[in-house]
Every structure is written in C-alpha cells, then in structure tokens.
Amino acid sequence: MLLQDLRLTRRSFGKDEGKMIGSAEFSNKQGKVTIKLTAEQCDKILRVCADSVIENSKEAAEMMTAGFIEAKAVLIEGDSNGN
C-alpha cells in the first residue's frame, strides 16, 4: 500500500487542546485504508521531519532577505560616496 494522505493537526479547543491528532490514508488497487494517529505517533512523525523543516525555513529566510541585504549595502555605499 502507498501513502496517499498524511494529516497532522493541533487541537485548538476542548479537553485535548494543544495535543496533536492525525490520520494517514493508504491505498492500492484493492482499496484504501485510513488510520487515526495518536498524539504520540504524531510527535514521532514531527521529530522525523523537524530537521528538514528547520533547514527549509532557513533557506527560505535567506532567499527572502538576500535582496534587502544587497539593497542596504548599495544604499550605504551611495551615502558614503555623497550620492
């Protein structure tokens, strides 16, 4: 069976507020199966993904700020040249 859908959600209200819940859907030619994931299972999945999420976030932040850093350098250089 192949994983078709994985959903992790943090409860925002009720007695389980703040806890993670989730589901995973698997399918093949014979059909599909969806299983519920406990908070502990969700935490394990997040731990596996954490390093990649952090690395991708850093890369995105660098790409988003690179233009501003370059523009600031040009402006500072222009000010020091009396422009």
C-alpha positions as CSV (number, residue, x, y, z in Angstrom):
1,M,0.0,0.0,0.0
2,L,1.1,3.5,-0.8
3,L,0.7,6.5,1.5
4,Q,-1.8,8.9,-0.2
5,D,-2.5,11.4,2.5
6,L,-1.0,12.4,5.9
7,R,-2.6,15.0,8.1
8,L,-1.4,16.3,11.4
9,T,-3.4,18.9,13.3
10,R,-3.0,20.5,16.7
11,R,-6.3,20.6,18.7
12,S,-7.3,24.2,19.3
13,F,-10.1,23.6,21.8
14,G,-11.6,21.1,24.2
15,K,-10.0,18.8,26.7
16,D,-7.3,17.8,24.2
17,E,-6.4,21.4,23.4
18,G,-2.8,21.7,22.3
19,K,-2.4,17.9,21.6
20,M,-1.7,16.6,18.1
21,I,-4.1,14.3,16.2
22,G,-3.8,12.9,12.8
23,S,-4.6,10.4,10.1
24,A,-2.8,8.5,7.4
25,E,-4.5,7.2,4.3
26,F,-3.0,4.3,2.3
27,S,-4.3,2.8,-0.9
28,N,-3.7,0.2,-3.5
29,K,-5.7,-1.5,-6.3
30,Q,-7.9,-3.3,-3.8
31,G,-9.0,-0.1,-2.0
32,K,-7.9,2.3,0.7
33,V,-7.4,2.3,4.5
34,T,-7.3,5.3,6.7
35,I,-5.9,5.1,10.2
36,K,-6.1,7.5,13.1
37,L,-2.8,8.7,14.6
38,T,-2.4,9.3,18.3
39,A,-0.7,12.3,19.8
40,E,2.4,10.2,20.4
41,Q,2.5,8.9,16.8
42,C,2.1,12.5,15.5
43,D,5.0,13.6,17.8
44,K,7.2,10.9,16.3
45,I,6.4,12.0,12.8
46,L,7.2,15.6,13.6
47,R,10.5,14.6,15.2
48,V,11.5,12.9,11.9
49,C,10.5,16.0,9.9
50,A,11.9,18.7,12.3
51,D,15.4,18.9,10.9
52,S,14.1,19.3,7.3
53,V,11.5,21.9,8.2
54,I,14.2,23.9,10.0
55,E,16.6,23.7,7.1
56,N,14.0,24.6,4.6
57,S,12.9,27.5,6.7
58,K,16.4,28.8,6.9
59,E,16.8,28.6,3.1
60,A,13.5,30.4,2.6
61,A,14.5,33.1,5.0
62,E,17.9,33.6,3.3
63,M,16.3,33.9,-0.1
64,M,13.7,36.4,1.2
65,T,16.2,38.6,2.9
66,A,19.1,38.5,0.4
67,G,17.6,41.2,-1.8
68,F,17.2,43.5,1.2
69,I,20.7,42.9,2.4
70,E,22.1,43.7,-1.1
71,A,19.9,46.9,-1.4
72,K,21.1,48.1,2.1
73,A,24.7,47.7,1.1
74,V,24.1,49.7,-2.1
75,L,22.3,52.4,-0.1
76,I,25.1,52.6,2.5
77,E,27.8,52.7,-0.2
78,G,25.8,55.5,-2.0
79,D,25.6,57.5,1.2
80,S,29.3,57.2,1.9
81,N,30.1,58.5,-1.6
82,G,27.9,61.5,-1.1
83,N,25.2,60.3,-3.5
